[in-house]
Amino acid sequence: AQSVSQHNHHVILSEAASLELGCNYSYGGTVNLFWYVQYPGQHLQLLLKYFSGDPLVKGIKGFEAEFIKSKFSFNLRKPSVQWSDTAEYFCAVNPASGTYKYIFGTGTRLKVLA
Amino acid sequence: NAGVTQTPKFRVLKTGQSMTLLCAQDMNHEYMYWYRQDPGMGLRLIHYSVGEGTTAKGEVPDGYNVSRLKKQNFLLGLESAAPSQTSVYFCASSYRIMNTEAFFGQGTRLTVV
């Protein structure tokens, strides 16, 4: 079955620390890849997306992600986190064929200490 | 531009009661989705629709029904609510199936007692 794995369930960092959140997916064909963020009490918002082309994708708020096809990975990075980055982060995959749906990982809850 | 709007935002139901969650989008999107979000489990797809008049089952469809009578609306029904359906429900829509993101509503927090 198609799946998305996020290995870090809870991450605690101090402000200015660097962030990397892992995401791996199991689908072998062409995929669209996404990172969404959910601030406390809010809905999911798109951070960045990858459809094709340059595997290094830049998103909003200084986030970036790198698609490594050979590793089926799409890891999220930020060089220096801020207290306002405290949120839950979801990786999502949309396979190019088969059923029409976005498949989400279980999420990573990030807490940034001021 | 409202985007994706969910009604209601909060609801408490007694076991066995029924209710309908409404999702409305004003972006002329073809595809719509209902997810439930539970702690430690991420978002799981309940049902989805690839166009007006069509619906399909997702990962966790049991206990839910849906209808897409109008392109802009996607209704999620609980015929006989159970405590296991206590969750936060998110509706989403997308313009097409590939090379586009999904847009999410604000969510409905449902508690079944």
Interface residues (C-beta under 8 A of the other chain):
Chain A: Q6 H9 N32 F34 Y36 Q42 H43 L44 Q45 L46 K49 F51 S52 F90 A92 N94 A96 T99 Y100 K101 Y102 I103 F104 G105 T106 G107
Chain B: Y31 Y33 Y35 G40 M41 G42 L43 R44 L45 Y48 V50 A56 G58 F90 A92 S94 I97 M98 N99 T100 E101 A102 F104 G105 Q106 G107
